[in-house]
C-alpha cells in the first residue's frame, strides 16, 4: 500500500510514520507540503471565509494544485478528515486496508474550501464528536487503524481479531500479563485455567459486560446473535459462573443490581 498525505504541517508526520508497527510495515508514505504550491510571495495558503464570522479557510487552488501533482493511483481513494463526516469505524479500516493507494487531505484552521471535497470526490470521516485544530491527527489515527490490518504487519494477527469492534459490535475484553498478582490484584482464574473454550467464552462475556457499562448505545445499534442474547441475559442476571467484572477481584459484579438506579 502507498499512502499520500497532503498537509501544511508535514513535520507532524515524520516521527509517527517511522515508529512502531507503522514504521515496520512495508507501507510507503509520501507527505506533500501544500504550502509548496502557494504562488503568492508570502506563501499564504488561507484566506478569510465568505460570509464572515471569523476563522481562516485553506484556499482551494493550493490544495488542488498539490492534488493534481499526484500520480493517477493517488486519486482513486481520497479521504478528508472532518467533523462533518461519518464516524470512522473498524469496518472502514478493514475495507481501506485492501486499497492499493489512499490519499489523505488534511484541513486546518476553520477548514478547507468545500469545492475541494467536490473536485476530489473525497470521503468524509470523523473520528469523534469533537473539534481539533486540524486534520493531521485524525489522519494519523485512521492510518494507524488501517496499516495494522495489512498482511504481515502484526506479528500475530489473532491479536487484531480479538480487538474491540473487529468483526463484532461490542468491545474487546481486558488483557493481563505477568505477574499473576500485582499490588494485591489477581489475574482472573479463568485466564490461567488452560481451558481455551472457557477463556474464549469469558472474553466474549467480559466484552459484552464492558459494552453495557461503557458504550451501552452500541447494544442497540445492531442485531444480536442468539449467543450474544444468551450471554447478555446471563450478565444482567449475574449467572453463568463467570466473573464478568474481574477488576473487582472478589467475585462480585460491579454491574448495577436489579432495581438499582
Secondary structure, 3 states (H helix, E strand, C coil): CEEEEEECCCHHHHCHHHCHHHHHCCCEEEEEEHHHHCCCCCCCCEEECCCCCCCEEECHHHHHHHHHCCCHHHHCCEEEEEEEEEECCHHHHHHHCCCCEEEEECCECCEECHHHHHHHCCEEEECCCCCCCECHHHHHHHHHHHHCCCCCCCCCCHHHHCCCCCCCCCCCCCCCCCCCEECCEECCHHHHCCCHHHHHHHHHHHHHHHHHHHCHHHHHCCCCCHHHHHHHHHHHHCCCCCCCCHHHCCCCCCCCCCCCC
